[in-house]
Amino acid sequence: MPTISTGDKVLVSGANGFIAIWVVRRFLEKGYAVRGTVRSADKGKHLEEYFKSYGDKFEIVVVDDITKEGAFDEAVKGVDAIAHTASPFYLTAASVDELIGPAVNGTVSILKSAQKNGQGVKRVVVTSSCASVLTVGSDKVFNELDWNELAINEIKEQGDAAPGPSKYRASKTLAEKAAWEFYDQNKASLKWDLSVLNPPFVFGPAIHELKNLEALNTSSRQWYDAVLGHSQSEAFLKVQGSAYIDVRDVAEAHTLALEKEAAGGERIVISAGSYVWQDWLDAANSFSPSPIPSHPKLAVGYPGAGATAKPPVAYDTSKAARILDLNFRTKEEVTRDTLADFEARGW
């Protein structure tokens, strides 16, 4: 399959999101044109202002309900590639359908529209998650062959009573499975191929619209509370954690997944590595001067404890290295730039 080249137009769904706006920015920086979808004109105002220097290289279209049949039929016309990032991420959903409906139906909807009206589309990249790869409680190194069947079984058995994180993980797993199922059933007649990216927890500075601290996205708020809070337990800091990637590296991965021919038909885990929360405290306290002087006494926790801690989860990222040749920002780089962002916002 041919891949995209500079000047081509990329459709980015959910363009006002934490990850998506960085995806838009990186495509524009590399010389592509971008059409971003948002759920309302109001949600597009910040994007229009932020990217106004790109002129007609950036445009907004409103797709008010991504789950509707044909929702993206007009949006896909005239684009050369699609980056589908729109999917809810929060861990407090009351009902299963609150997350699974938008995640699954939104993904299938955009693929159907690409099949129907995306005559120029060469590739679709879907933003999935390591939530669809890992099995909580399993002590192994996960890779692209792994699927989170546990979360799916949990919501089958428990329904709305299932824990919030399980609902989220199931939504990502079912959405990605639906994407591959659609692609496999139709690829003989499709003019485009599919690539899926699976990041773990995504941290880093925000450029999407944030009116206050309470509006911070889920992963960034967890990071803020862990690093700038002062009430974390020893077990939380020494034992709990996950794997991470900087949001800017996720954005770069999206451009590479559309540019590199070998990414077609591939599921790719993109992770910079594992962490326990103490690692982030150590990074925050390593700078002189501090990037966040308004917080003169950062929590110290148990310095160095991460060096001997058992990684909470581990991923094999050899495919990302081989296909994308992606370089990852360190914990120190993520921490410095995130704290500087919080300082600039007065948080």
Beta strands, then each sheet from edge to edge (+ up, - down):
strand 1: 9-13
strand 2: 33-38
strand 3: 58-62
strand 4: 81-84
strand 5: 123-127
strand 6: 141-142
strand 7: 193-198
strand 8: 201-203
strand 9: 241-246
strand 10: 267-269
strand 11: 273-276
strand 12: 314-315
sheet 1: 3+ 2+ 1+ 4+ 5+ 7+ 10+
sheet 2: 6+ 12+
sheet 3: 8+ 9+ 11-
end
